[in-house]
Amino acid sequence: MTDALIIADEEALALARDLAERRGTSVDEVVLSALRTASHEEIRARPETQARPAPPRILTPEEMNPEQRARYERLRALTKRASALKKPGATSDHSDLYDEHGLPI
């Protein structure tokens, strides 16, 4: 089943028909184009702070339930064991793999 959009306002219908005729397209295409444009403009007008969700709050070990605390402790132990295996001079800097524009070489 297809939903229908009814344009009851005579001025809106006349403008849509006129624009469709000038563009050589249908009223449906004119309305769709106008809705897309309005939607994109509204999204662009939002402040960046509204577009991004707030970061999650990280629990302190004291706030964790027993299961979370146990997992936290296991991860800490794993990190400690892994750090002992790090080779001298090893780094996480991979800048040698990218050019001056940040693109892979």
C-alpha positions as CSV (number, residue, x, y, z in Angstrom):
1,M,0.0,0.0,0.0
2,T,1.3,3.5,-0.9
3,D,0.6,6.5,1.3
4,A,-0.6,9.6,-0.5
5,L,0.3,13.2,0.0
6,I,-2.6,15.6,-0.6
7,I,-1.9,19.2,-1.4
8,A,-5.0,21.0,-0.2
9,D,-3.6,24.5,-0.3
10,E,-4.4,26.1,-3.8
11,E,-1.3,28.3,-3.8
12,A,1.0,25.4,-2.9
13,L,-0.5,23.3,-5.7
14,A,-0.3,26.2,-8.2
15,L,3.4,26.8,-7.3
16,A,4.2,23.1,-7.5
17,R,2.5,22.7,-10.9
18,D,4.2,25.9,-12.3
19,L,7.6,24.7,-11.1
20,A,7.1,21.2,-12.5
21,E,6.1,22.6,-15.8
22,R,9.1,24.9,-15.9
23,R,11.4,22.0,-15.0
24,G,9.7,19.6,-17.3
25,T,9.1,17.2,-14.5
26,S,6.2,16.0,-12.3
27,V,4.6,17.7,-9.3
28,D,5.8,14.6,-7.2
29,E,9.4,15.3,-8.2
30,V,9.1,19.0,-7.4
31,V,7.6,18.2,-3.9
32,L,10.2,15.6,-3.3
33,S,13.0,17.9,-4.3
34,A,11.7,20.7,-2.0
35,L,11.4,18.3,0.9
36,R,14.9,17.0,0.4
37,T,16.3,20.5,0.3
38,A,14.4,21.6,3.4
39,S,15.6,18.5,5.2
40,H,19.2,19.0,4.3
41,E,19.1,22.7,5.3
42,E,17.6,21.8,8.7
43,I,20.3,19.2,9.3
44,R,23.0,21.7,8.4
45,A,21.5,24.4,10.6
46,R,21.9,22.3,13.7
47,P,24.7,23.2,16.1
48,E,27.4,20.6,16.2
49,T,26.7,20.0,19.8
50,Q,23.2,18.8,19.0
51,A,24.4,16.5,16.2
52,R,26.7,14.5,18.5
53,P,25.5,12.3,21.3
54,A,26.9,12.9,24.8
55,P,29.9,10.6,25.5
56,P,29.1,7.7,27.9
57,R,30.0,8.2,31.5
58,I,32.8,5.9,32.6
59,L,32.2,4.2,35.9
60,T,34.9,4.2,38.6
61,P,35.8,0.8,40.0
62,E,33.9,1.7,43.2
63,E,30.7,2.3,41.2
64,M,30.9,-1.1,39.3
65,N,28.8,-4.1,40.2
66,P,30.7,-7.3,41.1
67,E,30.6,-8.7,37.6
68,Q,31.9,-5.4,36.0
69,R,34.6,-5.2,38.7
70,A,35.8,-8.8,38.0
71,R,35.9,-8.1,34.3
72,Y,37.8,-4.8,34.9
73,E,40.4,-6.6,37.1
74,R,40.8,-9.4,34.4
75,L,41.5,-6.7,31.8
76,R,43.9,-4.9,34.0
77,A,45.8,-8.2,34.6
78,L,45.9,-8.9,30.8
79,T,47.2,-5.4,30.1
80,K,50.0,-5.8,32.7
81,R,51.0,-9.2,31.2
82,A,50.9,-7.8,27.6
83,S,53.0,-4.7,28.5
84,A,55.8,-6.9,29.7
85,L,56.0,-8.4,26.2
86,K,56.5,-5.0,24.5
87,K,59.7,-4.8,22.5
88,P,62.1,-2.0,23.4
89,G,61.5,1.0,21.1
90,A,58.1,-0.1,20.0
91,T,55.6,2.7,19.4
92,S,52.1,3.3,18.3
93,D,53.2,6.0,15.9
94,H,52.4,4.9,12.3
95,S,53.0,8.3,10.6
96,D,55.5,6.7,8.3
97,L,52.6,4.9,6.6
98,Y,50.9,8.1,5.5
99,D,51.8,11.1,3.3
100,E,51.6,14.8,4.3
101,H,47.8,14.8,3.5
102,G,47.1,11.9,5.8
103,L,46.5,9.4,3.0
104,P,48.1,5.9,3.0
105,I,51.3,5.6,1.1
